[in-house]
Structures are given as structure tokens and as C-alpha cells.
Amino acid sequence: VQLQASGGGLVQAGGSLRLSCVASGRTFSDSATAWFRQAPGKEREFVVGIRWNAGSARYADSVRGRFTISRNNAKNTVYLQMNSLKPEDTAVYYCAAGRYAAIADIVRKTPPSRMHYDYWGQGTLVTVSS
């Protein structure tokens, strides 16, 4: 599975951006795709994830109500609509995909972990100016 993330850029606080993650290659009957982010000097953290089959999603507390994840099955694409952006949202955003453990992150609310995701995109930089 190859993941291609895009859509990052520079935006002022309060603005919006939409990230895209296109999947290609091998497909699975069910899987989860998530967005992680990593700010300079910080650990990579879970932002939001979605289960392909059911469309159920899980959001980190820091972005709930501002970010929305969605998918287009026909295009094998996951979108992340980011509104009301804050300077603390500045980071490199990575999309990632995984199967059983990643699905559990979404469905069972187990602690999300980057270790649960087998496939990663290259990252796209989001910079929010104050």
C-alpha cells in the first residue's frame, strides 16, 4: 500500500485547510486510515482516524469540533478538513493505514499508537501563523 498525502500549506490562525491522502496498491477488505502529526521537538501524535468499512471515526480531544475526517471509497482517498486552525496545530501531518490494531483504535477506543499502522505517507507540512 502506498499513501500520498497533500494539501498542507501556510494559513493564518482561524483559517482552514483540507488535507488529502490517496491510497494505491494492495487493498484490504477492511482497514483504518489515520492522520498523525509531529511538531518540531515533539512526539508524533494521533489526530484522527477513520474505519473504511463503517466510516466510524475517532478524534483526539485537541481537534474535536474543529477537524473532520471523511473518505471517498471510489477514489481511495481520505480527507482531513481542518477549520479554526491554531498555531499549535503547526506540524508535519502524516497519513497512515493499518488493519486489525488500527481498527481497534477506532472502534474500541484503545490508546492509539503509531505502532498499529503499517503504511505511512510522506507527510505534508501545515504552518499556522498567529
C-alpha positions as a printed NumPy array, in Angstrom:
array([[  0.   ,   0.   ,   0.   ],
       [  1.302,   3.417,  -0.931],
       [ -0.065,   6.577,   0.64 ],
       [  0.292,  10.04 ,  -0.839],
       [ -0.53 ,  12.99 ,   1.412],
       [ -1.061,  16.508,   0.137],
       [ -2.769,  19.782,   0.934],
       [ -0.512,  21.342,   3.518],
       [  0.479,  24.965,   3.466],
       [  0.671,  28.242,   5.344],
       [ -2.5  ,  29.671,   6.821],
       [ -3.376,  32.299,   9.383],
       [ -4.892,  31.391,  12.711],
       [ -8.607,  30.834,  12.324],
       [ -8.207,  29.684,   8.743],
       [ -8.862,  26.34 ,   7.091],
       [ -7.03 ,  23.711,   5.109],
       [ -8.002,  20.379,   3.64 ],
       [ -5.536,  17.539,   3.517],
       [ -5.879,  14.545,   1.218],
       [ -4.44 ,  11.053,   1.476],
       [ -4.652,   8.863,  -1.605],
       [ -4.083,   5.134,  -1.231],
       [ -2.858,   2.904,  -4.029],
       [ -1.596,  -0.619,  -4.408],
       [ -2.866,  -3.514,  -2.337],
       [ -6.318,  -3.125,  -0.828],
       [ -7.929,  -4.847,   2.158],
       [-11.485,  -5.815,   2.933],
       [-11.36 ,  -3.518,   5.949],
       [ -8.776,  -1.174,   7.384],
       [ -8.33 ,   2.131,   9.154],
       [ -6.651,   5.277,   7.976],
       [ -5.465,   7.914,  10.381],
       [ -3.747,  11.254,  10.474],
       [ -0.849,  11.772,  12.842],
       [  1.14 ,  14.936,  13.284],
       [  4.572,  15.779,  14.545],
       [  5.604,  19.239,  15.657],
       [  9.284,  20.211,  15.969],
       [ 10.806,  18.635,  19.033],
       [  7.681,  16.66 ,  19.888],
       [  6.481,  13.097,  19.571],
       [  4.28 ,  12.077,  16.677],
       [  0.702,  12.133,  17.913],
       [ -2.611,  10.72 ,  16.776],
       [ -5.015,  13.309,  15.392],
       [ -7.951,  11.416,  13.905],
       [ -8.722,   8.06 ,  12.325],
       [-11.496,   6.52 ,  10.267],
       [-12.533,   2.969,   9.588],
       [-13.031,   2.345,   5.886],
       [-15.994,  -0.001,   6.006],
       [-18.151,   1.583,   8.672],
       [-16.977,   5.163,   8.378],
       [-16.718,   5.435,  12.147],
       [-14.149,   7.916,  13.344],
       [-12.178,   8.834,  16.408],
       [-10.766,  12.271,  17.162],
       [ -8.12 ,  13.495,  19.534],
       [ -9.549,  15.866,  22.128],
       [ -7.371,  18.682,  20.843],
       [ -9.045,  18.72 ,  17.417],
       [-12.577,  17.512,  18.091],
       [-15.096,  20.012,  16.802],
       [-12.556,  21.701,  14.512],
       [-11.313,  18.879,  12.307],
       [-13.427,  16.483,  10.24 ],
       [-12.26 ,  13.294,   8.594],
       [-14.073,  11.769,   5.645],
       [-13.441,   9.223,   2.928],
       [-14.269,   8.633,  -0.69 ],
       [-14.184,   4.907,  -1.281],
       [-14.321,   5.219,  -5.06 ],
       [-11.219,   7.406,  -5.038],
       [ -9.427,   5.537,  -2.228],
       [ -8.969,   8.911,  -0.613],
       [ -9.262,  10.147,   2.941],
       [ -9.725,  13.851,   3.597],
       [ -8.989,  15.919,   6.669],
       [-10.869,  19.195,   6.789],
       [ -9.207,  21.464,   9.319],
       [-11.085,  24.553,  10.466],
       [-10.389,  27.159,  13.12 ],
       [ -6.711,  26.385,  12.906],
       [ -4.447,  27.413,  15.761],
       [ -0.699,  27.997,  15.869],
       [ -0.371,  24.852,  17.972],
       [ -1.704,  22.843,  15.015],
       [  1.549,  23.578,  13.198],
       [  3.2  ,  20.264,  12.369],
       [  4.012,  17.794,   9.652],
       [  0.877,  15.749,   9.092],
       [  1.198,  12.109,   8.119],
       [ -1.48 ,   9.762,   6.91 ],
       [ -1.158,   6.136,   7.894],
       [ -3.064,   2.925,   7.295],
       [ -3.343,  -0.291,   9.2  ],
       [ -5.558,  -3.261,   9.815],
       [ -6.653,  -5.003,  12.996],
       [ -4.896,  -2.968,  15.66 ],
       [ -5.607,   0.256,  13.811],
       [ -9.286,  -0.65 ,  13.509],
       [ -9.322,  -1.347,  17.237],
       [ -8.021,   2.175,  17.819],
       [-11.136,   3.481,  16.132],
       [-13.77 ,   1.037,  17.326],
       [-12.691,   0.043,  20.816],
       [-11.1  ,   3.324,  21.738],
       [ -7.869,   1.613,  22.663],
       [ -4.961,   4.014,  23.129],
       [ -3.968,   4.967,  19.579],
       [ -0.429,   4.139,  18.663],
       [  1.69 ,   4.707,  15.595],
       [  2.814,   1.109,  16.046],
       [ -0.66 ,  -0.014,  14.934],
       [ -0.154,   1.398,  11.445],
       [  1.868,  -0.442,   8.835],
       [  1.792,   2.037,   5.977],
       [  2.765,   5.706,   6.022],
       [  2.656,   8.593,   3.628],
       [  5.476,  11.088,   3.258],
       [  3.946,  13.882,   5.326],
       [  2.706,  17.337,   4.467],
       [  3.62 ,  20.488,   6.369],
       [  0.923,  22.643,   7.932],
       [  2.018,  26.005,   9.298],
       [ -0.432,  28.209,  11.17 ],
       [  0.696,  31.762,  11.805],
       [ -0.586,  33.836,  14.699]])
